[in-house]
């Protein structure tokens, strides 16, 4: 099993996805399969390749909604209530 989410809104808002990750790490001893927590390793070559893919149009960002900096709290509420279907962006002007 590969964990790649942050959980759901409601309980555990203070620790966020930490509860999910710690719980999975503890439970893995008793499960008949391995639990993997993927971690990205930053590398210049990877970032350059990603930039090339974006510049060529092969990769596009999917943005659900944008919020101005002053409405950051509303943006977090929007994400926590699971309405976001893509990325939510905070704009700074």
Helices and strands as residue ranges (DSSP letters): E 2-3, H 18-27, G 28-30, E 36-37, H 44-55, E 63-68, G 69-71, H 72-80, E 87-91
